[in-house]
Amino acid sequence: MQRTNLSFAPASPAASSPREKPAPGGLCAIHQPNLFPRLTTLAKLFAADYWIVLDDVQFTRRDYQHRARLAAIDAPSRQQWLSIPTHLPSGRPTLIRDALIEDVELARRRTAGMLRQNFGTSPHWPSLAQALDPVWASFATRRTAVVAETSTSVLLDLLGWRGRIFSSSLLSARPGRSLRLADLAAATGARAYLCGTGGMTYLDLVPFAARNITVAAFQPPITGIWSTARRLSALWALASLGPDTLASRLRAVADDHAALGATARELRPSGTSV
């Protein structure tokens, strides 16, 4: 199976800068492109050596592919949705990669304005605002998925992530939910797949075992900044703590899961699902 790096795709700032190759093996995370992702999602990607952007599955309006929940820097209970108006050319079956932004200029202005409104008083806002320049440039593609992916990759870059990004649409994989995820993980050369709590409810471990890939459950903390991590965009924690402090918190979580991936036993086919 050909190994494909997203650096061949134009709008990915995470892949446009040179990266050190992660250690052989390592952890792989597979996740749809999310607009300014929640802290739990960003932490899972940060803990992985490889992120496969799942861009060739159906777009879901009630998910986070085109929206994020923001909170005022000084009042996290005061929350609002940031959404990019999105047109689905093929209706409900439209794939994430094919979704188009409606009124690009208006969407870009509203997005920038809402971020400034919520986080502009943070002492970390000037550096954060500068780091977001690639996001504003990505609106020119008219692709909601490109904006969402870029919004994630710039945050990962800002936090010092050294992994690699792949695109599922450029990788070969067999049909079937768990079988496909196992094939995609194997394409990166990873030896462990980092799975969120939702995925663990349906994942069939057998295809991963056949690929000699361990499945490791991602379990972030639940107190402090993590108490709202499943709801709020990671922008709130980043604007509250700053890149250095948040990166330290994410590294601690990543270290825990790296150890889990290194010490987990190889899976053996059992014919059961998790």
C-alpha positions in Angstrom: 0.0 0.0 0.0 1.5 3.3 -1.1 2.3 5.7 1.8 0.9 9.1 1.0 1.8 12.3 2.8 -0.7 15.2 2.8 2.3 17.5 2.0 1.4 16.9 -1.6 -1.9 18.6 -1.1 -1.7 22.4 -1.3 -3.6 23.9 1.6 -2.0 22.1 4.6 0.3 24.3 6.6 1.2 21.4 8.9 2.7 19.6 6.0 4.2 22.6 4.2 6.9 23.0 6.8 9.7 20.4 7.1 9.1 17.8 9.8 11.2 15.2 11.5 10.1 11.7 10.7 8.4 10.2 13.8 10.0 7.1 15.3 9.2 3.8 13.4 5.9 2.4 14.6 4.2 4.9 16.9 0.6 5.9 17.3 -2.0 6.7 14.5 -5.2 8.7 15.0 -7.9 8.8 12.4 -10.4 11.7 12.6 -12.6 13.8 10.4 -11.4 17.4 9.8 -13.0 19.5 12.6 -13.2 23.3 12.7 -11.1 24.5 15.5 -11.5 21.1 17.2 -12.5 20.4 20.8 -9.6 20.1 23.2 -10.2 16.3 23.5 -9.9 15.9 19.8 -6.8 18.1 19.6 -5.2 16.2 22.5 -5.8 12.9 20.7 -4.1 14.1 17.5 -1.3 15.7 19.5 -0.7 12.3 21.2 -0.4 10.6 17.8 2.6 10.4 15.5 0.3 10.3 12.5 -3.1 11.9 11.8 -5.1 10.5 8.9 -7.7 13.1 7.9 -10.9 11.2 7.2 -12.2 13.3 4.4 -14.0 10.8 2.2 -16.9 10.0 4.4 -20.4 11.6 4.5 -20.6 15.2 5.7 -22.7 15.5 8.8 -24.2 18.9 9.6 -24.7 18.1 13.3 -21.1 17.2 13.8 -18.0 19.4 14.1 -16.8 19.5 10.5 -18.0 23.0 9.9 -18.7 24.4 13.4 -17.1 24.8 16.8 -18.4 25.8 20.2 -16.7 29.0 21.5 -16.7 30.5 25.0 -15.7 34.0 26.2 -12.2 34.0 27.6 -13.4 35.4 30.9 -16.7 33.5 31.0 -16.5 29.9 29.8 -20.2 29.4 30.6 -21.1 32.0 28.0 -21.0 29.9 24.9 -22.0 30.2 21.3 -21.6 28.3 18.0 -19.3 29.3 15.3 -20.5 27.8 12.0 -19.3 28.1 8.4 -22.4 28.0 6.1 -21.8 25.0 3.9 -23.4 23.9 0.7 -23.6 20.1 -0.1 -23.5 19.7 -3.9 -24.8 16.2 -3.8 -27.2 16.7 -0.9 -26.9 14.5 2.1 -24.6 11.9 0.5 -22.0 14.7 -0.1 -18.5 13.7 1.1 -16.7 15.9 3.5 -14.0 16.8 1.0 -16.7 18.0 -1.5 -18.6 20.3 0.8 -18.4 24.0 -0.3 -18.5 27.2 1.7 -21.4 29.6 1.0 -20.3 33.2 0.6 -16.6 32.8 1.3 -15.9 36.4 2.1 -18.8 36.7 4.6 -17.9 33.4 6.2 -14.3 34.5 6.6 -15.2 37.9 8.1 -17.7 36.3 10.6 -15.3 33.6 11.6 -12.5 36.1 12.3 -14.8 38.5 14.1 -16.2 35.8 16.4 -12.7 34.7 17.4 -11.6 38.2 18.1 -14.8 38.9 20.1 -14.3 35.8 22.3 -10.5 35.8 22.7 -9.3 39.3 21.8 -8.8 40.3 25.5 -6.4 37.4 26.1 -2.7 38.4 26.5 -2.0 35.5 24.1 -4.3 36.7 21.4 -1.7 38.7 19.3 0.5 35.6 18.7 -2.6 33.4 18.3 -4.1 35.7 15.7 -0.9 35.8 13.7 -0.8 32.0 13.7 -4.3 31.8 12.2 -3.3 33.6 9.0 -3.2 30.3 7.1 -6.8 29.6 8.1 -8.0 32.8 6.5 -6.0 32.0 3.4 -7.6 28.6 3.2 -11.1 30.1 2.7 -10.0 30.8 -0.9 -10.3 27.1 -1.7 -14.0 27.3 -1.0 -13.7 23.9 0.7 -15.1 23.6 4.2 -12.8 20.5 4.8 -9.7 22.4 3.9 -10.5 25.3 6.3 -11.3 22.8 9.1 -8.2 20.8 8.5 -6.1 23.9 8.4 -7.6 25.2 11.6 -6.5 22.0 13.3 -3.0 21.8 11.8 -2.1 25.4 12.7 -3.0 24.7 16.3 -0.9 21.5 16.2 2.0 23.5 14.7 1.6 26.2 17.3 1.8 23.6 20.1 4.9 22.0 18.6 3.5 18.8 17.3 6.0 16.9 15.2 3.8 14.3 13.5 2.7 13.7 10.0 -0.6 14.2 8.2 -2.2 11.9 5.7 -5.5 12.0 3.8 -7.7 9.0 3.8 -8.9 9.8 0.2 -5.3 9.2 -1.0 -4.9 5.9 0.7 -6.1 2.5 -0.3 -8.4 0.7 2.1 -11.0 -2.1 2.0 -14.7 -1.3 2.7 -16.1 -2.0 6.1 -15.8 0.4 9.1 -13.3 -1.4 11.2 -11.5 -3.1 8.3 -11.0 0.2 6.6 -9.7 1.9 9.7 -7.2 -0.9 10.2 -6.0 -0.6 6.6 -5.6 3.1 6.9 -3.6 2.8 10.2 -1.4 0.2 8.6 -0.7 2.5 5.7 1.2 4.9 8.0 3.4 2.1 9.4 2.0 2.7 12.9 2.0 -0.1 15.3 -0.9 1.2 17.5 -4.2 2.9 16.7 -5.4 5.6 19.2 -9.1 5.3 19.5 -11.6 7.7 21.1 -14.2 6.5 23.6 -16.9 6.7 20.9 -15.0 4.5 18.5 -14.3 1.9 21.2 -18.0 1.1 21.4 -18.2 -0.3 17.9 -14.6 -1.1 16.9 -13.9 -4.7 15.8 -10.4 -5.5 17.0 -9.9 -8.5 14.6 -8.8 -6.5 11.5 -6.3 -4.6 13.7 -4.9 -7.8 15.1 -4.5 -9.2 11.6 -2.4 -6.1 10.8 -0.4 -6.5 14.1 -1.7 -3.2 15.3 -2.6 -2.6 18.9 -5.7 -0.6 19.7 -5.1 1.9 22.5 -8.1 3.8 24.1 -7.5 7.6 24.3 -8.6 8.7 27.8 -7.8 12.4 28.6 -8.1 13.9 32.1 -11.5 15.2 33.2 -10.7 18.0 35.7 -9.4 21.5 35.3 -9.2 22.6 31.7 -10.4 19.2 30.7 -13.8 19.6 32.4 -15.1 21.4 29.3 -12.8 19.6 26.8 -15.5 17.5 25.2 -17.6 20.6 24.4 -15.4 23.7 23.8 -13.0 24.4 21.0 -9.4 24.1 22.1 -9.1 27.8 21.3 -10.5 28.6 24.7 -7.7 26.6 26.5 -5.1 28.0 24.2 -6.2 31.6 24.7 -6.5 31.0 28.5 -3.2 29.3 29.1 -1.0 30.2 26.1 0.8 27.9 23.7 3.6 26.9 26.0 1.5 25.9 29.0 -1.1 24.1 27.0 1.6 22.3 25.1 3.0 21.1 28.4 -0.4 19.8 29.4 -0.8 18.0 26.1 2.6 16.5 26.3 1.8 15.0 29.7 -1.3 13.3 28.2 0.6 12.2 25.1 3.4 10.6 27.2 0.8 8.5 29.1 -0.6 7.2 25.8 2.8 6.7 24.2 3.7 4.4 27.1 0.3 2.6 26.7 0.9 2.0 23.0 4.5 0.8 23.6 3.5 -1.7 26.3 0.1 -3.0 25.1 -0.1 -6.6 24.2 -0.5 -7.6 20.6 -4.2 -8.3 19.8 -5.2 -11.8 18.8 -8.3 -12.4 16.6 -11.2 -13.4 18.8 -14.2 -12.8 16.5 -15.6 -10.3 18.9 -16.3 -6.6 18.6 -15.7 -3.8 21.2 
